[in-house]
Amino acid sequence: IEQKRFDIVITDLKMEGTDGMQLLARVKEIAPTTNVIVITGFATTETAKESFRKGAFDFVAKPFKLSEIQNVVSQAEAKIRKI
């Protein structure tokens, strides 16, 4: 993310070696217009709220259907086209 810009980033909250919430904050710091979609198997109201406070485009709880994530990505793409 520091070397290349992305329109959309999908990140998990729990990853080996890094934290998705920290990644979300870093992406928004470097590229505020990047749409970040957070996924997690540990969804709580608090983690969702924190994600949105840090600038997440959307928050998707696992397990999810492929169509759900495709829909969120389509919504992010539509937002990008409007800018």
C-alpha positions in Angstrom: 0.0 0.0 0.0 3.0 2.3 0.5 4.3 1.5 -3.0 1.1 1.1 -5.0 -2.4 2.6 -4.6 -5.5 0.5 -4.7 -9.1 1.5 -5.2 -10.3 -1.3 -2.9 -8.6 -3.3 -0.2 -10.2 -6.3 1.5 -8.6 -7.2 4.8 -9.3 -9.7 7.6 -9.1 -8.4 11.2 -7.2 -11.4 12.5 -4.0 -12.2 10.4 -0.8 -13.8 11.3 1.9 -11.2 11.8 -0.4 -8.1 11.5 -3.7 -6.7 12.7 -6.4 -5.8 10.3 -7.5 -2.8 12.3 -4.0 -1.4 12.1 -3.9 -2.1 8.4 -7.2 -0.3 7.9 -5.8 2.8 9.8 -2.6 2.7 7.8 -4.4 2.4 4.4 -6.7 5.3 5.2 -3.7 7.4 6.4 -1.8 6.8 3.2 -4.7 6.7 0.7 -7.8 8.2 2.3 -9.9 7.5 -0.8 -9.2 3.8 -0.8 -12.3 1.8 0.1 -11.4 -0.8 2.7 -13.7 -3.8 3.3 -13.1 -5.5 6.6 -14.0 -9.2 7.0 -13.8 -11.2 10.2 -14.9 -14.4 11.9 -14.9 -12.5 15.2 -17.6 -10.0 14.5 -18.9 -7.9 17.4 -20.8 -4.6 17.4 -17.8 -2.9 18.9 -15.4 -4.2 16.2 -17.8 -3.1 13.5 -18.1 0.4 15.0 -14.4 0.7 15.4 -13.9 -0.3 11.8 -16.4 2.3 10.6 -14.8 5.0 12.9 -11.4 4.2 11.2 -12.9 4.6 7.8 -14.0 1.2 6.6 -16.3 1.1 3.6 -18.0 -2.0 4.9 -17.7 -4.7 7.5 -18.6 -8.4 6.6 -18.9 -11.2 9.1 -17.7 -14.7 8.3 -19.0 -17.0 7.2 -20.3 -15.1 4.2 -21.5 -16.1 0.8 -19.4 -15.2 -2.2 -22.4 -13.2 -3.5 -22.3 -11.0 -0.3 -18.6 -10.0 -0.8 -19.3 -9.5 -4.5 -22.1 -7.2 -3.7 -20.0 -5.1 -1.3 -17.2 -4.8 -3.9 -19.8 -3.7 -6.5 -21.0 -1.0 -4.1 -17.5 0.2 -3.6 -16.9 0.3 -7.3 -20.1 2.3 -7.8 -18.8 4.8 -5.2 -15.5 5.1 -7.0 -17.2 5.8 -10.3 -19.2 8.7 -8.7 -16.0 10.4 -7.5 
